[in-house]
Amino acid sequence: MRRILCIGAGYVGGPTMSVIAKHCPDVEVVVADINPERVAAWQSGQPPIFEPGLQDVVQASLGRNLRFTADVEGEIGKAEMIFVSVNTPTKTFGQGAGRAADLQHWEKTARSILQHARRPVIVVEKSTLPVRTAEAMERIFRNRRPDQRFEVLSNPEFLAEGTAIADLEHPDRVLIGGAETPAGQAAMRELVEIYARWVPRDRILTANVWSAELSKLAANAFLAQRVSSINAIAAICEQTGADILSVAKAIGTDRRIGSGFLRAGVGFGGSCFQKDILNLAYLCEQHGLPEVARYWEAVVALNQHQKERFVHRMVRVMFNTLAGKRIAVFGFAFKANTGDTRESPAIRICQELLAEQAQVCITDPQALEGARQLFASDDGVMFEPDPYEAADGAHAIALLTDWAEYRALDYRRIQAGMERPAFLFDGRNLLDPEELHQIGFNVYPIGRPDRTSL
């Protein structure tokens, strides 16, 4: 394998190909995308997305064996292996709207590969796709010319934004699914050899293609389920005086459960969890499993409830009105160490605050531009890069993203510039509530006892 192409230079394609280029210096790695501005940013060595360590990895291989281009069709004709990493959002129209995956970009890419491929090609599904999508791609490829040959593999990504480079460098597992035919097995071996340059062999798992496709949806569904579960317990904690940190530690030490994803907060966000769970629920319905579909939909419903519950609590303790009050929103990205705002809990929370006629001032070290794009036309929203300025004159702070920077702020200085009484709603349990209370805040963490002077 000497030439790899990835179609799609987004959060998955760009980082994944940069790491492959780093560990396979003898392989030419090309990332193609129809967005010329995005391509120019990658090619300049200044990635258009924020991810710790990404810029160094890109610059290490850029100009050596890694390049980015907008010539998708031309590169298809030269590639031996093509990763398909295009966007597969939730449909907003027609059958399955709001739940099914929108595969129009994926299908256009498959047809483009069929039209422009000039040699035998291994096509690797990197986008998150419904089960048996590979079969649909193979049906498209049945219209191939006599000189063409295609093998379709599934290689779902399991990286997390904010830790993507570490996840790619030291993955828990790499999963490759392929056809149970001699040609399919040979194609899988080709991809295994790529990853084996830096990933231990016992962490490279192989399966049939359908199992690989389902594993991605299942993994995200299980992780999201844990978030919704711990948030449901947090709601009970707030009503009973229990402390969610103690509860999470108690159940997390059970080796059958484990401690991962047991941090209560304002809910999950990002590009995958909600989209994949709704897609899974839709698939269940399509295959005659309505009870299973309702089960997974409840995970999403609880996540939505957690955001609304956060604002309802703010209204209740702030004398049943937020009208005209300045609320400083600390953090707009869906999690720390990323600028991604897709499905961020902050979006719905800000919408709820605006519905209460609050004045919202958003601050975030990486996602302020994303917030501006969403709320630029709303007169009730301000954007402030400096958290001290955002909190100046505020009645309350709503901490919604667990940026490490927010731990290091001088909250005595912040409290001194706020209206009295000063409220702080810690939606990530990031800060020490007792310390904040000693400063003078009325503190409301998630799933923990309030620290108030009211």
ABEGO torsion letter per residue (X at the ends): XABBBBBEABAAAAAAAAAAAAABAABBBBBBBABAAAAAAAAAGBBABBBBGAAAAAAAABGAABBBBABAAAAAAABABBBBBBBBBBBABEBGBGABBBAAAAAAAAAAAAAABABBBBBBBABBBBBGAAAAAAAAAAABBAABBBBBBBBBBABBBGAAAAAAABBABBBBBBBBBAAAAAAAAAAAAAAAAABBAAABBBBBAAAAAAAAAAAAAAAAAAAAAAAAAAAAAAAAGBBAAAAAAAAAABAAAEABGABBBAEBBEAAAAAAAAAAAAAAAAAGBAAAAAAAAAAAAAAAAAAAAAAAAAAAAAGGBABGBBBBBBEABABBGBABABGBAAAAAAAAAAAAGBBBBBBBAAAAAAAAAAAAABAABBBBABAAAAABGBABBBBABBBAAAAABBAAAAAAABBOBBBBBBAAGABBAAAAAAAGBBBBBBGBBBBBAX
